[in-house]
Amino acid sequence: MSQKHSPRIIERGEKVTDWTVYEYRGATVRHSQSTAVLKLPGHPYDGLSAWGNPQAVFRIIDAWVDEQTLPPPYVHRQ
């Protein structure tokens, strides 16, 4: 079981359409409205954008950092 980690906001957009950038467990998550972009070298979703809620991305990061796997329902295809 992993310890509780908290995302840190490193840049906050002034308008709702601007990006908010988080740092979380060595990853960077850029979020704006309904899009979140993950930057985590070595992660299968590095550079992808698809998630509307940054909390979903934090869950994906936790599973990857702790266990080198993806949580359900995400699938890692090689």
Backbone as CSV, one residue per row, in Angstrom:
resi,resn,N_x,N_y,N_z,CA_x,CA_y,CA_z,C_x,C_y,C_z
1,MET,0.846,-1.177,0.000,0.000,0.000,0.000,0.887,1.234,0.000
2,SER,0.626,2.145,-0.901,1.467,3.327,-0.995,1.023,4.380,0.010
3,GLN,1.972,5.226,0.378,1.632,6.339,1.264,0.867,7.386,0.479
4,LYS,0.207,8.274,1.188,-0.586,9.326,0.543,0.346,10.378,-0.041
5,HIS,0.136,10.701,-1.299,0.909,11.731,-1.981,-0.036,12.852,-2.383
6,SER,0.484,14.053,-2.443,-0.335,15.202,-2.818,0.255,15.882,-4.037
7,PRO,-0.581,16.177,-5.034,-0.091,16.926,-6.194,0.226,18.358,-5.788
8,ARG,1.207,18.916,-6.460,1.611,20.297,-6.208,1.347,21.106,-7.467
9,ILE,0.610,22.191,-7.337,0.364,23.064,-8.485,1.616,23.899,-8.717
10,ILE,2.180,23.808,-9.928,3.370,24.588,-10.248,3.065,25.749,-11.183
11,GLU,1.876,25.725,-11.776,1.429,26.836,-12.618,-0.089,26.778,-12.699
12,ARG,-0.732,27.898,-12.413,-2.194,27.929,-12.456,-2.635,28.948,-13.496
13,GLY,-3.471,28.485,-14.426,-3.999,29.384,-15.439,-4.967,30.381,-14.818
14,GLU,-4.996,31.575,-15.368,-5.887,32.610,-14.847,-7.323,32.419,-15.322
15,LYS,-7.498,31.895,-16.525,-8.831,31.665,-17.078,-9.108,30.168,-17.095
16,VAL,-10.383,29.819,-17.183,-10.758,28.409,-17.198,-10.163,27.674,-18.402
17,THR,-9.884,28.392,-19.478,-9.319,27.758,-20.670,-7.801,27.624,-20.611
18,ASP,-7.173,28.190,-19.606,-5.716,28.085,-19.445,-5.348,26.749,-18.794
19,TRP,-4.098,26.363,-18.957,-3.589,25.132,-18.356,-3.264,25.350,-16.885
20,THR,-3.576,24.357,-16.073,-3.046,24.255,-14.718,-2.054,23.105,-14.772
21,VAL,-0.863,23.327,-14.244,0.192,22.318,-14.316,0.485,21.811,-12.908
22,TYR,0.445,20.491,-12.774,0.712,19.830,-11.499,2.006,19.038,-11.594
23,GLU,2.695,18.909,-10.470,3.814,17.976,-10.326,3.339,16.929,-9.334
24,TYR,3.502,15.661,-9.710,3.025,14.582,-8.853,3.916,13.370,-9.010
25,ARG,4.648,13.031,-7.979,5.481,11.834,-7.934,6.434,11.734,-9.124
26,GLY,7.016,12.841,-9.513,7.979,12.860,-10.609,7.362,13.066,-11.981
27,ALA,6.055,13.128,-12.050,5.353,13.339,-13.318,4.836,14.772,-13.381
28,THR,4.565,15.210,-14.599,3.917,16.492,-14.819,2.570,16.221,-15.465
29,VAL,1.540,16.868,-14.944,0.189,16.739,-15.486,-0.301,18.135,-15.835
30,ARG,-0.618,18.337,-17.105,-1.183,19.612,-17.576,-2.674,19.405,-17.760
31,HIS,-3.483,20.277,-17.144,-4.928,20.115,-17.186,-5.608,21.408,-17.621
32,SER,-6.562,21.297,-18.527,-7.364,22.421,-18.968,-8.745,21.903,-19.343
33,GLN,-9.759,22.401,-18.684,-11.148,22.018,-18.929,-11.313,20.506,-18.931
34,SER,-11.453,19.883,-20.085,-11.723,18.445,-20.143,-10.541,17.627,-20.644
35,THR,-9.350,18.179,-20.581,-8.168,17.478,-21.074,-7.060,17.495,-20.033
36,ALA,-6.429,16.355,-19.855,-5.238,16.265,-19.014,-4.155,15.556,-19.823
37,VAL,-2.944,16.076,-19.781,-1.813,15.511,-20.520,-0.780,15.032,-19.508
38,LEU,-0.371,13.775,-19.627,0.616,13.174,-18.735,2.001,13.247,-19.355
39,LYS,2.982,13.678,-18.574,4.392,13.620,-18.979,5.132,12.831,-17.905
40,LEU,5.466,11.597,-18.231,6.210,10.728,-17.327,7.029,9.765,-18.182
41,PRO,8.300,10.094,-18.434,9.128,9.241,-19.282,9.102,7.782,-18.823
42,GLY,8.920,6.893,-19.790,8.863,5.468,-19.513,7.455,4.942,-19.292
43,HIS,6.514,5.832,-19.048,5.124,5.411,-18.845,4.478,5.183,-20.214
44,PRO,3.638,4.155,-20.360,3.027,3.901,-21.669,2.105,5.018,-22.151
45,TYR,1.630,5.866,-21.260,0.760,6.981,-21.658,1.495,8.323,-21.675
46,ASP,2.810,8.312,-21.607,3.591,9.555,-21.638,3.246,10.360,-22.893
47,GLY,2.854,11.615,-22.688,2.542,12.499,-23.800,1.115,12.415,-24.312
48,LEU,0.343,11.459,-23.814,-1.030,11.316,-24.271,-1.969,12.243,-23.501
49,SER,-3.027,12.633,-24.158,-4.064,13.422,-23.498,-5.397,12.740,-23.730
50,ALA,-6.132,12.551,-22.662,-7.421,11.903,-22.817,-8.315,12.066,-21.606
51,TRP,-7.766,12.387,-20.487,-8.520,12.340,-19.250,-9.056,13.718,-18.907
52,GLY,-10.309,13.790,-18.501,-10.895,15.067,-18.156,-10.587,15.489,-16.740
53,ASN,-10.283,14.557,-15.889,-10.072,14.838,-14.484,-8.637,14.507,-14.106
54,PRO,-7.895,15.470,-13.548,-6.514,15.152,-13.186,-6.420,14.057,-12.128
55,GLN,-7.464,13.860,-11.315,-7.438,12.788,-10.310,-7.287,11.415,-10.966
56,ALA,-7.862,11.233,-12.143,-7.704,9.967,-12.869,-6.249,9.754,-13.254
57,VAL,-5.581,10.825,-13.649,-4.172,10.722,-14.033,-3.320,10.422,-12.808
58,PHE,-3.623,11.018,-11.666,-2.860,10.747,-10.442,-2.972,9.269,-10.064
59,ARG,-4.133,8.685,-10.253,-4.340,7.250,-9.976,-3.478,6.385,-10.906
60,ILE,-3.396,6.788,-12.167,-2.567,6.066,-13.135,-1.090,6.178,-12.756
61,ILE,-0.683,7.355,-12.327,0.710,7.565,-11.895,1.019,6.709,-10.680
62,ASP,0.131,6.703,-9.680,0.355,5.891,-8.472,0.578,4.426,-8.819
63,ALA,-0.289,3.869,-9.651,-0.159,2.453,-10.013,1.159,2.192,-10.730
64,TRP,1.562,3.118,-11.593,2.793,2.917,-12.359,4.026,3.029,-11.467
65,VAL,4.065,4.045,-10.633,5.232,4.252,-9.761,5.338,3.129,-8.725
66,ASP,4.211,2.723,-8.162,4.224,1.703,-7.109,4.394,0.284,-7.639
67,GLU,3.778,-0.034,-8.790,3.713,-1.430,-9.229,4.071,-1.670,-10.692
68,GLN,4.422,-0.600,-11.438,4.721,-0.727,-12.870,3.572,-1.383,-13.629
69,THR,2.346,-1.005,-13.272,1.155,-1.519,-13.929,0.151,-0.384,-14.080
70,LEU,-0.928,-0.652,-14.769,-2.003,0.324,-14.917,-3.225,-0.176,-14.154
71,PRO,-3.966,0.736,-13.520,-5.150,0.306,-12.778,-6.313,0.021,-13.733
72,PRO,-7.234,-0.846,-13.330,-8.420,-1.058,-14.158,-9.187,0.262,-14.280
73,PRO,-9.750,0.569,-15.384,-9.968,-0.224,-16.592,-8.910,0.027,-17.659
74,TYR,-7.804,0.657,-17.321,-6.777,1.000,-18.315,-6.003,-0.247,-18.703
75,VAL,-5.622,-0.326,-19.967,-4.935,-1.495,-20.488,-3.636,-1.045,-21.139
76,HIS,-2.575,-1.759,-20.859,-1.277,-1.472,-21.465,-1.064,-2.466,-22.600
77,ARG,-1.110,-1.958,-23.809,-0.880,-2.797,-24.992,0.480,-2.502,-25.558
78,GLN,1.201,-3.535,-25.873,2.556,-3.368,-26.396,2.567,-3.514,-27.895
